[in-house]
Amino acid sequence: MSDALDKAEAAVREASTDTAAVQLAFAAMELAKLATQQQQPAVQPACEHQRKQGRSAGQWLAIGGAVCVGSVGLAFASLAIAIAACCATGCFVILRSIWQSTQKGK
């Protein structure tokens, strides 16, 4: 493809008049050069020290601590819900007993 571009460039330079066709040919050659330059990807050297490393011991300890604190918090929340359910059940039983005794007293 570069040989064809070189031949076209030489032919355009040999043209003696600066007409619109010559200007279009110059523009087409410049576009073709830009297209060939953009198609070639830039190769970057791989660096050994940029490899992604695993988590450090401190990070694992922090994750483990967060999981422990979260699970203890979840246990306390579950315990609080169970106590609240027992209290509500007791209140309903007492209120039902009071309601039945007032209905019998009428």
Contact map, one row per residue, 1 for C-alpha under 8 A:
1111100000000000000000000000000000000000000000000000000000000000000000000000000000000000000000000000000000
1111110000000000000000000000000000000000000000000000000000000000000000000000000000000000000000000000000000
1111111000000000000000000000000000000000000000000000000000000000000000000000000000000000000000000000000000
1111111100000000000000000000000000000000000000000000000000000000000000000000000000000000000000000000000000
1111111110000000000000000000100100000000000000000000000000000000000000000000000000000000000000000000000000
0111111111000000000000000000000000000000000000000000000000000000000000000000000000000000000000000000000000
0011111111100000000000000000000000000000000000000000000000000000000000000000000000000000000000000000000000
0001111111110000000000000000100000000000000000000000000000000000000000000000000000000000000000000000000000
0000111111111000000000000100100000000000000000000000000000000000000000000000000000000000000000000000000000
0000011111111100000000000000000000000000000000000000000000000000000000000000000000000000000000000000000000
0000001111111110000000000000000000000000000000000000000000000000000000000000000000000000000000000000000000
0000000111111110000001001100000000000000000000000000000000000000000000000000000000000000000000000000000000
0000000011111111000000000000000000000000000000000000000000000000000000000000000000000000000000000000000000
0000000001111111000000000000000000000000000000000000000000000000000000000000000000000000000000000000000000
0000000000111111110001000000000000000000000000000000000000000000000000000000000000000000000000000000000000
0000000000001111110000000000000000000000000000000000000000000000000000000000000000000000000000000000000000
0000000000000011111001000000000000000000000000000000000000000000000000000000000000000000000000000000000000
0000000000000011111101100000000000000000000000000000000000000000000000000000000000000000000000000000000000
0000000000000000111111100000000000000000000000000000000000000000000000000000000000000000000000000000000000
0000000000000000011111110000000000000000000000000000000000000000000000000000000000000000000000000000000000
0000000000000000001111111000000000000000000000000000000000000000000000000000000000000000000000000000000000
0000000000010010111111111100000000000000000000000000000000000000000000000000000000000000000000000000000000
0000000000000000011111111110000000000000000000000000000000000000000000000000000000000000000000000000000000
0000000000000000000111111111000000000000000000000000000000000000000000000000000000000000000000000000000000
0000000000010000000011111111100000000000000000000000000000000000000000000000000000000000000000000000000000
0000000010010000000001111111110000000000000000000000000000000000000000000000000000000000000000000000000000
0000000000000000000000111111111000000000000000000000000000000000000000000000000000000000000000000000000000
0000000000000000000000011111111100000000000000000000000000000000000000000000000000000000000000000000000000
0000100110000000000000001111111110000000000000000000000000000000000000000000000000000000000000000000000000
0000000000000000000000000111111111000000000000000000000000000000000000000000000000000000000000000000000000
0000000000000000000000000011111111100000000000000000000000000000000000000000000000000000000000000000000000
0000100000000000000000000001111111110000000000000000000000000000000000000000000000000000000000000000000000
0000000000000000000000000000111111111000000000000000000000000000000000000000000000000000000000000000000000
0000000000000000000000000000011111111100000000000000000000000000000000000000000000000000000000000000000000
0000000000000000000000000000001111111110000000000000000000000000000000000000000000000000000000000000000000
0000000000000000000000000000000111111111000000000000000000000000000000000000000000000000000000000000000000
0000000000000000000000000000000011111111000000000000000000000000000000000000000000000000000000000000000000
0000000000000000000000000000000001111111100000000000000000000000000000000000000000000000000000000000000000
0000000000000000000000000000000000111111100000000000000000000000000000000000000000000000000000000000000000
0000000000000000000000000000000000011111110000000000000000000000000000000000000000000000000000000000000000
0000000000000000000000000000000000000111111000000000000000000000000000000000000000000000000000000000000000
0000000000000000000000000000000000000001111100000000000000000000000000000000000000000000000000000000000000
0000000000000000000000000000000000000000111110000000000000000000000000000000000000000000000000000000000000
0000000000000000000000000000000000000000011111000000000000000000000000000000000000000000000000000000000000
0000000000000000000000000000000000000000001111100000000000000000000000000000000000000000000000000000000000
0000000000000000000000000000000000000000000111110000000000000000000000000000000000000000000000000000000000
0000000000000000000000000000000000000000000011111110000000000000000000000000000000000000000000000000000000
0000000000000000000000000000000000000000000001111110000000000000000000000000000000000000000000000000000000
0000000000000000000000000000000000000000000000111110000000000000000000000000000000000000000000000000000000
0000000000000000000000000000000000000000000000111111000000000000000000000000000000000000000000000000000000
0000000000000000000000000000000000000000000000111111100000000000000000000000000000000000000000000000000000
0000000000000000000000000000000000000000000000000111110000000000000000000000000000000000000000000000000000
0000000000000000000000000000000000000000000000000011111000000000000000000000000000000000000000000000000000
0000000000000000000000000000000000000000000000000001111100000000000000000000000000000000000000000000000000
0000000000000000000000000000000000000000000000000000111110110000000000000000000000000000000000000000000000
0000000000000000000000000000000000000000000000000000011111110000000000000000000000000000000000000000000000
0000000000000000000000000000000000000000000000000000001111111000000000000000000000000000000000000000000000
0000000000000000000000000000000000000000000000000000000111111100000000000000000000000000000000000000000000
0000000000000000000000000000000000000000000000000000001111111110000000000000000000000000000000000000000000
0000000000000000000000000000000000000000000000000000001111111111000000000000000000000000000000000000000000
0000000000000000000000000000000000000000000000000000000011111111100000000000000000000000000000000000000000
0000000000000000000000000000000000000000000000000000000001111111110000000000000000000000000000000000000000
0000000000000000000000000000000000000000000000000000000000111111111000000000000000000000000000000000000000
0000000000000000000000000000000000000000000000000000000000011111111100000000000000000000000000000000000000
0000000000000000000000000000000000000000000000000000000000001111111110000000000000000000000000000000000000
0000000000000000000000000000000000000000000000000000000000000111111111000000000000000000000000000000000000
0000000000000000000000000000000000000000000000000000000000000011111111100000000000000000000000000000000000
0000000000000000000000000000000000000000000000000000000000000001111111110000000000000000000000000000000000
0000000000000000000000000000000000000000000000000000000000000000111111111000000000000000000000000000000000
0000000000000000000000000000000000000000000000000000000000000000011111111100000000000000000000000000000000
0000000000000000000000000000000000000000000000000000000000000000001111111110000000000000000000000000000000
0000000000000000000000000000000000000000000000000000000000000000000111111111000000000000000000000000000000
0000000000000000000000000000000000000000000000000000000000000000000011111111100000000000000000000000000000
0000000000000000000000000000000000000000000000000000000000000000000001111111110000000000000000000000000000
0000000000000000000000000000000000000000000000000000000000000000000000111111111000000000000000000000000000
0000000000000000000000000000000000000000000000000000000000000000000000011111111100000000000000000000000000
0000000000000000000000000000000000000000000000000000000000000000000000001111111110000000000000000000000000
0000000000000000000000000000000000000000000000000000000000000000000000000111111111000000000000000000000000
0000000000000000000000000000000000000000000000000000000000000000000000000011111111100000000000000000000000
0000000000000000000000000000000000000000000000000000000000000000000000000001111111110000000000000000000000
0000000000000000000000000000000000000000000000000000000000000000000000000000111111111000000000000000000000
0000000000000000000000000000000000000000000000000000000000000000000000000000011111111100000000000000000000
0000000000000000000000000000000000000000000000000000000000000000000000000000001111111110000000000000000000
0000000000000000000000000000000000000000000000000000000000000000000000000000000111111111000000000000000000
0000000000000000000000000000000000000000000000000000000000000000000000000000000011111111100000000000000000
0000000000000000000000000000000000000000000000000000000000000000000000000000000001111111110000000000000000
0000000000000000000000000000000000000000000000000000000000000000000000000000000000111111111000000000000000
0000000000000000000000000000000000000000000000000000000000000000000000000000000000011111111100000000000000
0000000000000000000000000000000000000000000000000000000000000000000000000000000000001111111110000000000000
0000000000000000000000000000000000000000000000000000000000000000000000000000000000000111111111000000000000
0000000000000000000000000000000000000000000000000000000000000000000000000000000000000011111111100000000000
0000000000000000000000000000000000000000000000000000000000000000000000000000000000000001111111110000000000
0000000000000000000000000000000000000000000000000000000000000000000000000000000000000000111111111000000000
0000000000000000000000000000000000000000000000000000000000000000000000000000000000000000011111111100000000
0000000000000000000000000000000000000000000000000000000000000000000000000000000000000000001111111110000000
0000000000000000000000000000000000000000000000000000000000000000000000000000000000000000000111111111000000
0000000000000000000000000000000000000000000000000000000000000000000000000000000000000000000011111111100000
0000000000000000000000000000000000000000000000000000000000000000000000000000000000000000000001111111110000
0000000000000000000000000000000000000000000000000000000000000000000000000000000000000000000000111111111000
0000000000000000000000000000000000000000000000000000000000000000000000000000000000000000000000011111111100
0000000000000000000000000000000000000000000000000000000000000000000000000000000000000000000000001111111110
0000000000000000000000000000000000000000000000000000000000000000000000000000000000000000000000000111111111
0000000000000000000000000000000000000000000000000000000000000000000000000000000000000000000000000011111111
0000000000000000000000000000000000000000000000000000000000000000000000000000000000000000000000000001111111
0000000000000000000000000000000000000000000000000000000000000000000000000000000000000000000000000000111111
0000000000000000000000000000000000000000000000000000000000000000000000000000000000000000000000000000011111
